[in-house]
C-alpha cells in the first residue's frame, strides 16, 4: 500500500512515554503512554472523515533510530471524549528481544517522521525515529527547516520536502535511507531532475537534489505513463462534470482540441459555485496524496495571473476504483505574486519554464470522493 500522508512530529517528554524505557524514566511527570497526533494535521489535513471516530486499530511499523530495521506492532489511534487531539496509543513499546536499549537514546526535541497508509482512514502507520545523537545529519536537516516554534509540533510535508531531506543526508546511511520507504510513485519531472522546494517559496535547493540515471527506454516509458495519467485525470473531470448535471453545451474540453492551451476546461456554468459563473479549469492529477505538489508551466501561470476565474482541479489518490477531487481557487493571486518575483529576482538571461506549487497555498472551493465505477468513463 502506498503512503498517503506524511508528517514530521517533534517529540516531547510526554510523547516519549509511548516507549517503556522512557515511561519508566519519566513516569512521575507523565502517564500519557502515547504520541500526540495534532488535530490540525491528522484530522483537518489527512483524515477529515474521522471526526466522529473514537478508536481505530492498525499495524504499526517502526524504523530507527539510526535506520534500525522494522519493528512491527499492533497499535491504535484514539481520541478521548472531549479531547481535541488524537493519540497514537496502545500498550507500551518495549525494545525488541534482539535489540536491547534500542529506544534509550531518544530525547525531547528528537523527531518522528510518520507515514499514514490509507486514503479514507489509516490502514497502517510507518514511523521513522530520528535521534539527535544517532541521526545527527538528518536531525539537523529537519531542525534547519524551522517547521516548529514551540506551539507548532507537527507538520504535514510533501514528497519534495521528503526528497530534499533524503538527498541532503543520503551518505549518512550505508544500507539505504530510512525515509525512502515513504516515497510514492514519481512523476516524470521527479525522475529526470528530482523534486525541489516550490519556486513560489523562493528557496532554491537544486544543488542538493540527487540526480538519477535513467535510460532512454525508461524515460520513454515514464513519459508515456505521465501522459496517460494526465489524460485519465481530464477524462475523470469531464465525467464528473456530466455526473453533476453539467450539460454538454455548458462546458468545453478545451485542451483536447488545443494541445498548448493554458487550461483544460472552459466551464460556462460552474454548478459547484453559487451563481454558476464561468470558470477556466486546469486539471492536475496524481496517484499520491493531496499534499503532493503540482507543476504549472509559465504559460499556465501567465494565463492564471490575468484570469480571476482560473481554477485548479486537483485529482489525487487515484487508483482503479476511486479518487478524490479538490477544486482550488485563489490561483490568480498566487500566479501574480509568482510572476512579480520572477521578474524581480531572475537574472538577465534566465528563463523559467515551469514551477512546482504546494496545493495548500490555494483555497479549497469544493472537495469530493469519486467512485470511478459510477462515472461515465
N, C-alpha and C positions, 0 to 999 in steps of 0.2 A: 504494500500500500504506500502511496506517495504522501510525504509530509505536506499537510495542507496549510499549516500556520506555524510560524517560528517566532519566538520571543526570547529576550535576554532578561534575566531576573538577577538583581543584586541581592545577595543573601544577607540576612540579618541573623542575630543570635537565635531569635525565635524560629526562623526557618531551619537553622542547623539542627534543632532538636528533633527533626524528622529522622536523624541518624542516631542510633543507640549510643554511640560513644560520646556524642555531644549532648544528648539528653541527660546522660549521667553526669556530664561536666557542668551543664547549665541548668539542670532541672530545678534548682532552687529559685531561679529567676524566671523560668518559662516552662509551662506544662503543655505547650501547644502540640508538639509531635506532628507537625505538618509544614508544608511550604505554602505560603500565601500566593494565590493567583489573583492579581489585581483585576477587579471587575471591568475597569475601563478598557483593558486589553482582552482578557479571557472571554468576557461576555459581549461588550459593545463592539469589539472588532472581530473576534473569532467566532463566537457561538451565541448570537442573539436569541436563538430559539430555546436556549437552556434557562431562560429567565425563571420559569416555574419549577425547574428540576431541583431536587434536594440532594440526590446522590447518584453517581454514575461510576460503575466499576470497569476497569480496563487493565490491560497488561502495561507494565512499566519497565522500560529498558534503560539502564544507567551505564554510561561510558565515562571513564575518568575517575578522579583527576589523573593527569599525566597520560591520557589516552589509554588507560587500562581497559581491558576488554569488557564486553557487555555483561552486566549483572541483571538478570531477568527476575521480575517480581510481579505480583498482582496487587494493585492498589486502587484507590477511588478518588474521585473529585466530589467534594462535599461543600454545601453551603448551609450553615446553621441558620435556624429560624431567626429572622430579624437582622442577619448579618449582610453587609454589602458585598464583601469579598468572598471568594471561594478558596478552598484549600485542597492541595494535593495531599491526601491523608491516608490513613490505614495503620497497620502495625509499624512499630519502629523498624528502621532498616539496619540490620546488623551487617558486619563485614562478611563477605563470602568465606566459606570454610578454608579455602586455599589462599586467601589474601587477608590475613590479619592486619589490622591497623590501616586498611585501605582508605578510610574516610577521616582519619585522625587529623590530617593537616589542613582540613577546611577551616576557614575562619570567616567571621563577619567581614563583609566587603569583597568576598570572593563572588564568583558568578556561576549561574547555571543557564545554559542555552537549552531551551525547551522546544521540541518539535511535536506538534499535535497532529496525529493522523486521523482523518475523517473530516468530511465537509459539514455535515449537519450536527454531528456530535463527536467527541473524541473517542475513536475506536481503540487507539493505543497511544502511549506517550513515550517519547525518547528524550533523554536528557543527557547533556554533556556537562560534567562538573569542571570548573576552571579555577584552579588554585593559584594564588599569587606566589606561593612557594614552589610549586611543582610546574606550573604552566606560565612562567613569568612572561614570556613573549606574548602569548595570547591574552593573558590578563591585562598587560599594559596596552595592547591594541584595543581592547574593549574599553578600558578606562579612558583612553585618549579620545573616544568618540563623544564624551560629555553627554551621555544619554541620561545620567542620573544626577539629581540635585538634592537628595535627601528626602523630598516628598515623592518624587517620581522614582519608583524602584523596579518597574517592569515596563519594557518597551517591545512593541512588535518590530521585527526587522524584515527587510526584503531579501530576496535572493542575491541582489547585487551587493548589499552590505555584507551578507554572509560570505560571498565570494571574495570580497576585499579582505576580510579577516583571515580567510584561508590563505590568500596569496601573500599577505604580509608575514605569515608565520608558518608557512609550509615546511621550511627547512628545520623547524624545531621538532618535527615528528618523523622518525625513521620508518615507521610501519604504516604510514598513511595518516592524513589529518583527521582528527575525530569529528570535525564539523562536516566533512564531506558526505556523511550519511544523510544530511538534510537537503542536499542539492536535488532539485527536481529536474525533469526533462528540460533541456536547454533549447532556447530559440537559436536561429541561425546567427544572430548578432552575438550571442553569448559564446558560441562555439568558435567563431572566427576571431573575435577580439577580446572575449571575456566581458563580464559586466563591469560597470563602474558606477560611481555615485551619479545621480541625475545631474545634468548640466545646470538645471534650474537652481541647484544649491550652490553653484559657482565654486565647486570643490573638485579639483582635478586629481585623479588617482591612477592615471594610465601607467605610471612607472611601476606600480605595484601589481599590475594585473599579470596573471600567469598566461602567456600566450601558448596556445596548444597546437600541436601538429595535427594536420588534417589532410587526408589525401583528396585528389580531385574527385574520386568516386564518392567518398564520404560527403564532400561538400555538395556534390550534385544531389545526392540522396536527401541531405538536410534541407537544401533549398526547396526541393520538391515537397518535402514534408511540411515546411513552414508555409509554403504557398497553399497547400491543401488545407492546413489548419485555418488560415485566414479565410479561404473560400467557405469552409464549413461554418465559421462564425457569421459570415454575411448571410448565408442561407438560413441559419437559425434565427437571425434577427428578422429577416424577411418573413419567415414562418410565424414568428412571434407577433409581428405587426398584423398579419392576417388573423391570427387567433384572437387578438384584442380588438377585433372589429374595424380595422382599417381597410377600407375598400381599395380595390386596385388603382382607382384614379386619385387616391388620397396620398400616395407615396410613389417615389421613383427610385429604383435601384440604379443609382447614377453610375457607380464605378463599373458596373457590368458592361456598359457601353462606352465608358470613358476611362480607360485604364490609368491615366495620370491624374484623375480627379482628386482634389484635396479632401474629399469626404466620400462616403459610400452611399448614403441615402439622403434624399430630399423628401421630408415628410411634410405634406401640405397641411395636414390637420393632426397634430400630435395629441392623441386622446388620453395619454397619461398625464397631460398638463392641463390645468384648468384654463378654459377658454380655447383649447385646441389650436394653439398657434402653429405657424410654420417653423420647422427646425431643420438643421443640417447635421447629420449624424455620421460620425466616423466609428466603425466597429473595430475593436481591439480584442483579440481572442487569445486565451491561454488555457492550457490544461492544468496550470498551477493555481495558487491561491490568489485572492483579490489583492494582496499586498504586492504582488509581482509588478514591477514597473512595465509600462508600455512605451513603445517608440513612436515618435512623431517626426515626420520629415519636415524640412524647413518650409516646404510649400504648404503643408498642413498647418504649421504654426502661423504662417503669414495669413492664410485663409481664416483661421480661428480668431486671429487678432482683430480682424475687421468685421467679424460676424458675431453679434451678441447672441444669436440663437444657435450657436455651434454646440454640439453635444458629443460626448464620448459614450458609446455603448460598450461597456466592459463585460465581455462574456468570459467566465472563468470556471474553474473546477469542472472542465468539460471531460466527460467520459462517454462510453457507448450508450448510457441510459439517461443521463441528465446533465444539466449545467446550471449555473446561476448567472443572472444578468443584473448589472447595476448601470443605470443611466446617470452620467455625471455632467454637471453643469458648472459654470464659473470658468469655463475654458478660455473665454476671451481675455479675462484679466490676467491669467497666468501667461497666456501667449504674448500679450502686450508687454508684460514685465520682462519676459524672456528676450524678446526682440530688442528691448531697450538695453538690456545687459549685454547682449551680443554686439550691438553697435558700439557700446561704450568700452567694452573690455577686450574684444578681439583685436589683436594686432593687425596692421595692414598686411594684406596678402593671405590672411587666414580666412577660410570659408567653412562654416559649419553646415553639414548636410542633414543631420538628424540629432535628436536628443532623446534621453530617457526621462520619464516623468513618473513620480510616485502617485498612484491613484488617490491617496488621502490628502493631496493638495487641492483636490476638487470636491465639490459638494454633491452629495447623493440626492438625486431627484426622484429616482424610483428604483426599487430592488425587488427581485422575484426569483423563485426557483422554478426551473423549467423541466418538465418531463418530456424528453425527446420523443417518446412513443406517442404523445398526444399532439405533436406538431405535424403539420403537413410538409414533410421534408422530402 
